[in-house]
């Protein structure tokens, strides 16, 4: 898991940056809030990051602070909120301001974000309101966000990105034990393949028995 990248800014665009580290250029999608803290091309930068695994791509997201990354992870744990929408939310203010809005149940502020309607705004508040705190906007309180980057949560998010429903992902991970998200994800995908293979074979066997088919 790529958790932090430190290097030279090679590309700076409105929605992403490329950080040159160890001779490799890493493309990270970023929010407008993070972009404000990214220096011009040639400058040095350190970004916290999160890797989203898809069946057709590996997408890397960058954040100027751990608080912003934690808020991103909390947002994408909400049903129907994907990484792009989460970045749009993060572009609407600082983590402290957004946490304050969530804690206050300010659905109107979320609805002002492109791509978020009334139902999605209300769902975000319902699911995250109890997970955030410390954001009355006055200044010195520590932002508290229930961390969403446990191995099991990351593996669950990876399964959802691959097309599994939240219920299916939870069922696949329920009895698995591993130390890393990668191990959990690998075990879950193996269990899914085995389950699907069994579901295909069983009806065929039943059909052979009922129709008197020759072996």
HURAHU-V529645 format. One record per residue. N is the residue number from 1. RES is the residue in three letters. D_CENTER is the distance of its C-alpha to the mean C-alpha in Angstrom with 2 decimals. Layout:
n:N res:RES d_center:D_CENTER
n:N res:RES d_center:D_CENTER
This chain:
n:1 res:UNK d_center:12.88
n:2 res:UNK d_center:13.34
n:3 res:UNK d_center:12.93
n:4 res:UNK d_center:15.52
n:5 res:UNK d_center:17.57
n:6 res:UNK d_center:21.04
n:7 res:UNK d_center:23.41
n:8 res:UNK d_center:25.13
n:9 res:UNK d_center:23.81
n:10 res:UNK d_center:24.99
n:11 res:UNK d_center:23.56
n:12 res:UNK d_center:22.56
n:13 res:UNK d_center:21.62
n:14 res:UNK d_center:20.55
n:15 res:UNK d_center:16.94
n:16 res:UNK d_center:16.56
n:17 res:UNK d_center:18.47
n:18 res:UNK d_center:19.76
n:19 res:UNK d_center:20.48
n:20 res:UNK d_center:23.37
n:21 res:UNK d_center:23.19
n:22 res:UNK d_center:25.70
n:23 res:UNK d_center:26.89
n:24 res:UNK d_center:23.55
n:25 res:UNK d_center:21.80
n:26 res:UNK d_center:18.01
n:27 res:UNK d_center:16.47
n:28 res:UNK d_center:13.62
n:29 res:UNK d_center:12.41
n:30 res:UNK d_center:13.11
n:31 res:UNK d_center:13.88
n:32 res:UNK d_center:17.59
n:33 res:UNK d_center:17.63
n:34 res:UNK d_center:16.63
n:35 res:UNK d_center:18.95
n:36 res:UNK d_center:21.78
n:37 res:UNK d_center:21.69
n:38 res:UNK d_center:21.68
n:39 res:UNK d_center:25.35
n:40 res:UNK d_center:27.27
n:41 res:UNK d_center:27.38
n:42 res:UNK d_center:29.01
n:43 res:UNK d_center:27.70
n:44 res:UNK d_center:25.87
n:45 res:UNK d_center:22.28
n:46 res:UNK d_center:19.85
n:47 res:UNK d_center:16.14
n:48 res:UNK d_center:13.45
n:49 res:UNK d_center:10.64
n:50 res:UNK d_center:7.41
n:51 res:UNK d_center:7.94
n:52 res:UNK d_center:6.29
n:53 res:UNK d_center:9.31
n:54 res:UNK d_center:11.13
n:55 res:UNK d_center:14.76
n:56 res:UNK d_center:16.06
n:57 res:UNK d_center:14.09
n:58 res:UNK d_center:12.10
n:59 res:UNK d_center:10.14
n:60 res:UNK d_center:10.11
n:61 res:UNK d_center:9.06
n:62 res:UNK d_center:11.67
n:63 res:UNK d_center:12.57
n:64 res:UNK d_center:16.12
n:65 res:UNK d_center:15.62
n:66 res:UNK d_center:13.85
n:67 res:UNK d_center:14.02
n:68 res:UNK d_center:12.07
n:69 res:UNK d_center:9.23
n:70 res:UNK d_center:9.49
n:71 res:UNK d_center:9.70
n:72 res:UNK d_center:6.59
n:73 res:UNK d_center:4.79
n:74 res:UNK d_center:7.62
n:75 res:UNK d_center:7.44
n:76 res:UNK d_center:4.59
n:77 res:UNK d_center:6.56
n:78 res:UNK d_center:9.44
n:79 res:UNK d_center:11.10
n:80 res:UNK d_center:11.58
n:81 res:UNK d_center:9.03
n:82 res:UNK d_center:7.13
n:83 res:UNK d_center:5.95
n:84 res:UNK d_center:9.75
n:85 res:UNK d_center:10.62
n:86 res:UNK d_center:8.41
n:87 res:UNK d_center:10.24
n:88 res:UNK d_center:13.34
n:89 res:UNK d_center:13.20
n:90 res:UNK d_center:12.92
n:91 res:UNK d_center:15.82
n:92 res:UNK d_center:17.91
n:93 res:UNK d_center:18.82
n:94 res:UNK d_center:18.44
n:95 res:UNK d_center:16.10
n:96 res:UNK d_center:19.37
n:97 res:UNK d_center:20.38
n:98 res:UNK d_center:17.20
n:99 res:UNK d_center:17.31
n:100 res:UNK d_center:20.97
n:101 res:UNK d_center:20.38
n:102 res:UNK d_center:18.11
n:103 res:UNK d_center:20.68
n:104 res:UNK d_center:23.45
n:105 res:UNK d_center:22.05
n:106 res:UNK d_center:22.45
n:107 res:UNK d_center:21.25
n:108 res:UNK d_center:23.37
n:109 res:UNK d_center:21.39
n:110 res:UNK d_center:18.15
n:111 res:UNK d_center:20.28
n:112 res:UNK d_center:21.45
n:113 res:UNK d_center:18.11
n:114 res:UNK d_center:18.46
n:115 res:UNK d_center:16.77
n:116 res:UNK d_center:16.76
n:117 res:UNK d_center:19.76
n:118 res:UNK d_center:21.46
n:119 res:UNK d_center:19.98
n:120 res:UNK d_center:16.33
n:121 res:UNK d_center:17.33
n:122 res:UNK d_center:19.16
n:123 res:UNK d_center:16.45
n:124 res:UNK d_center:14.07
n:125 res:UNK d_center:17.08
n:126 res:UNK d_center:18.16
n:127 res:UNK d_center:15.00
n:128 res:UNK d_center:14.26
n:129 res:UNK d_center:17.84
n:130 res:UNK d_center:18.80
n:131 res:UNK d_center:15.88
n:132 res:UNK d_center:16.77
n:133 res:UNK d_center:20.13
n:134 res:UNK d_center:22.40
n:135 res:UNK d_center:22.02
n:136 res:UNK d_center:25.43
n:137 res:UNK d_center:25.42
n:138 res:UNK d_center:28.60
n:139 res:UNK d_center:27.39
n:140 res:UNK d_center:27.73
n:141 res:UNK d_center:25.66
n:142 res:UNK d_center:22.73
n:143 res:UNK d_center:19.35
n:144 res:UNK d_center:18.07
n:145 res:UNK d_center:14.54
n:146 res:UNK d_center:14.02
n:147 res:UNK d_center:11.90
n:148 res:UNK d_center:8.75
n:149 res:UNK d_center:8.85
n:150 res:UNK d_center:11.74
n:151 res:UNK d_center:12.38
n:152 res:UNK d_center:12.57
n:153 res:UNK d_center:9.28
n:154 res:UNK d_center:7.60
n:155 res:UNK d_center:10.23
n:156 res:UNK d_center:9.71
n:157 res:UNK d_center:6.20
n:158 res:UNK d_center:8.09
n:159 res:UNK d_center:10.98
n:160 res:UNK d_center:9.64
n:161 res:UNK d_center:8.66
n:162 res:UNK d_center:12.19
n:163 res:UNK d_center:13.76
n:164 res:UNK d_center:14.36
n:165 res:UNK d_center:14.53
n:166 res:UNK d_center:13.12
n:167 res:UNK d_center:16.77
n:168 res:UNK d_center:17.23
n:169 res:UNK d_center:14.27
n:170 res:UNK d_center:15.71
n:171 res:UNK d_center:19.14
n:172 res:UNK d_center:18.47
n:173 res:UNK d_center:17.10
n:174 res:UNK d_center:19.70
n:175 res:UNK d_center:22.44
n:176 res:UNK d_center:20.74
n:177 res:UNK d_center:21.25
n:178 res:UNK d_center:19.89
n:179 res:UNK d_center:19.07
n:180 res:UNK d_center:16.04
n:181 res:UNK d_center:12.84
n:182 res:UNK d_center:14.57
n:183 res:UNK d_center:17.66
n:184 res:UNK d_center:16.14
n:185 res:UNK d_center:14.44
n:186 res:UNK d_center:17.83
n:187 res:UNK d_center:19.80
n:188 res:UNK d_center:17.93
n:189 res:UNK d_center:18.42
n:190 res:UNK d_center:22.01
n:191 res:UNK d_center:22.61
n:192 res:UNK d_center:21.40
n:193 res:UNK d_center:23.78
n:194 res:UNK d_center:26.57
n:195 res:UNK d_center:26.17
n:196 res:UNK d_center:26.31
n:197 res:UNK d_center:29.29
n:198 res:UNK d_center:31.09
n:199 res:UNK d_center:30.57
n:200 res:UNK d_center:32.20
n:201 res:UNK d_center:35.05
n:202 res:UNK d_center:36.09
n:203 res:UNK d_center:37.14
n:204 res:UNK d_center:39.08
n:205 res:UNK d_center:40.97
n:206 res:UNK d_center:41.74
n:207 res:UNK d_center:43.06
n:208 res:UNK d_center:45.25
n:209 res:UNK d_center:46.78
n:210 res:UNK d_center:47.53
n:211 res:UNK d_center:48.93
n:212 res:UNK d_center:50.92
n:213 res:UNK d_center:49.30
n:214 res:UNK d_center:50.70
n:215 res:UNK d_center:48.54
